[in-house]
Amino acid sequence: MEEKAIEVKNLTKKFKKVTAVKNASFDVEYGELFAFLGPNGAGKSTTIRILTTLAVPTSGDVHVAGYNVIKDGEKVRKKIGLVADKMILYDRLTAYENVEFFAKLYGMEPTEIKKRSDELFEILEISEWRNEYVSKFSTGMKQKINIIRALIPQPDILFLDEPTLGLDPHTTVSLRNFIKHLNKDMGKTIVLTTHDLHEVEMLADTIAIINKGEIVTKDSKNNVKEYFHENPRVEVEFENTQEAKLLTIEPLEIQGTRLTYQVNNLNEFLKEIDNKNIKLKHIKTIEPSLEDIFVKITSN
Ligand SMILES: Nc1ncnc2c1ncn2[C@@H]1O[C@H](COP(=O)(O)OP(=O)(O)OP(=O)(O)O)[C@@H](O)[C@H]1O
């Protein structure tokens, strides 16, 4: 059987009164961009902490890069990079010295550190800041240094926990493009947690949704959207709103003569319009947004 980047089987993590993760199972293939989503308190950070060897499972079997996270934590750490919020940079060191400090902890040679960091500072467009103290840096610049620091040892698997949270639109776009490049061109496996569903829409191949500690959905982004497309939303503009009252279904939203419906079966909806000879100006189906899907899944 081909090795997976991540294999999680029946993972449970209990704190005293709270079961943060309940019997979760999922895999991540090498090269995949896996978005791990869920409402606040759903269990995302706890799962990521276990995958990155920062916390120990209560039960279950977790392998990352082929290694067991408990027995072979050291080997796992050599294969992964983590960019999380609240990561510490040393204010009294320059950007380059911060990166160098962590690279040395990985036993990297000075020439290699310089070569790799030159490349990364360049790609992330902060070369001119490399010798400045990070105390002067904006949130976006600090986040870029965190990303460089995580990438310097060339990990195969990268965990990005809310990578664009609090960043301005320009920096957000440039970081998203960089994440795409890391995954599509450099083949990195990426586990992304974010509340920004536009980001997921742009970047993810696969989506897993965790709710109250349980994995409730895990599929390709397109399948998740396809599945929910079975109950499409339809926007209808009537010649006059009285016509709408002839329909048996209630609208979700009314904006003048334009009404939106969530239908169970599009053909039957169209048949009813035809049978009752209802006059329309315009009709179109609306793709469900990931936001619609997410709210639907996690509100049950
Ligand atoms: N160290 C801890 N001790 C006790 N309870 C904890 C601990 N860490 C997390 N929890 C609880 O476990 C549950 C899952 O928390 P977790 O931080 O994993 O959620 P999350 O999905 O990352 O949420 P958010 O999106 O808000 O970051 C929550 O009920 C949380 O209060």
Ligand as a Chemical Component Dictionary entry (heavy atoms), coordinates in Angstrom:
data_LIG
# 
_chem_comp.id                   LIG 
_chem_comp.type                 NON-POLYMER 
_chem_comp.pdbx_formal_charge   0 
_chem_comp.three_letter_code    LIG 
# 
loop_
_chem_comp_atom.comp_id 
_chem_comp_atom.atom_id 
_chem_comp_atom.alt_atom_id 
_chem_comp_atom.type_symbol 
_chem_comp_atom.charge 
_chem_comp_atom.model_Cartn_x 
_chem_comp_atom.model_Cartn_y 
_chem_comp_atom.model_Cartn_z 
_chem_comp_atom.pdbx_ordinal 
LIG N1  N1  N 0 -5.548  22.442 26.876 1  
LIG C1  C1  C 0 -6.888  22.325 26.918 2  
LIG N2  N2  N 0 -7.521  22.047 28.082 3  
LIG C2  C2  C 0 -8.866  21.903 28.128 4  
LIG N3  N3  N 0 -9.683  22.019 27.068 5  
LIG C3  C3  C 0 -9.112  22.297 25.873 6  
LIG C4  C4  C 0 -7.690  22.460 25.733 7  
LIG N4  N4  N 0 -7.409  22.737 24.436 8  
LIG C5  C5  C 0 -8.593  22.741 23.787 9  
LIG N5  N5  N 0 -9.613  22.488 24.652 10 
LIG C6  C6  C 0 -11.048 22.394 24.318 11 
LIG O1  O1  O 0 -11.183 21.445 23.256 12 
LIG C7  C7  C 0 -12.165 21.889 22.320 13 
LIG C8  C8  C 0 -11.542 21.992 20.933 14 
LIG O2  O2  O 0 -10.639 23.102 20.931 15 
LIG P1  P1  P 0 -9.700  23.469 19.685 16 
LIG O3  O3  O 0 -8.806  24.582 20.134 17 
LIG O4  O4  O 0 -9.062  22.244 19.151 18 
LIG O5  O5  O 0 -10.784 24.013 18.637 19 
LIG P2  P2  P 0 -10.557 24.772 17.250 20 
LIG O6  O6  O 0 -11.403 24.064 16.244 21 
LIG O7  O7  O 0 -9.127  24.904 16.936 22 
LIG O8  O8  O 0 -11.190 26.202 17.540 23 
LIG P3  P3  P 0 -10.784 27.684 16.971 24 
LIG O9  O9  O 0 -11.282 27.753 15.559 25 
LIG O10 O10 O 0 -11.574 28.572 17.865 26 
LIG O11 O11 O 0 -9.319  27.850 17.105 27 
LIG C9  C9  C 0 -12.723 23.194 22.855 28 
LIG O12 O12 O 0 -13.884 22.899 23.595 29 
LIG C10 C10 C 0 -11.612 23.691 23.763 30 
LIG O13 O13 O 0 -12.144 24.490 24.813 31 
# 
loop_
_chem_comp_bond.comp_id 
_chem_comp_bond.atom_id_1 
_chem_comp_bond.atom_id_2 
_chem_comp_bond.value_order 
_chem_comp_bond.pdbx_ordinal 
LIG N1  C1  SING 1  
LIG C1  N2  SING 2  
LIG C1  C4  DOUB 3  
LIG N2  C2  DOUB 4  
LIG C2  N3  SING 5  
LIG N3  C3  DOUB 6  
LIG C3  C4  SING 7  
LIG C3  N5  SING 8  
LIG C4  N4  SING 9  
LIG N4  C5  DOUB 10 
LIG C5  N5  SING 11 
LIG N5  C6  SING 12 
LIG C6  O1  SING 13 
LIG C6  C10 SING 14 
LIG O1  C7  SING 15 
LIG C7  C8  SING 16 
LIG C7  C9  SING 17 
LIG C8  O2  SING 18 
LIG O2  P1  SING 19 
LIG P1  O3  DOUB 20 
LIG P1  O4  SING 21 
LIG P1  O5  SING 22 
LIG O5  P2  SING 23 
LIG P2  O6  DOUB 24 
LIG P2  O7  SING 25 
LIG P2  O8  SING 26 
LIG O8  P3  SING 27 
LIG P3  O9  DOUB 28 
LIG P3  O10 SING 29 
LIG P3  O11 SING 30 
LIG C9  O12 SING 31 
LIG C9  C10 SING 32 
LIG C10 O13 SING 33 
# 
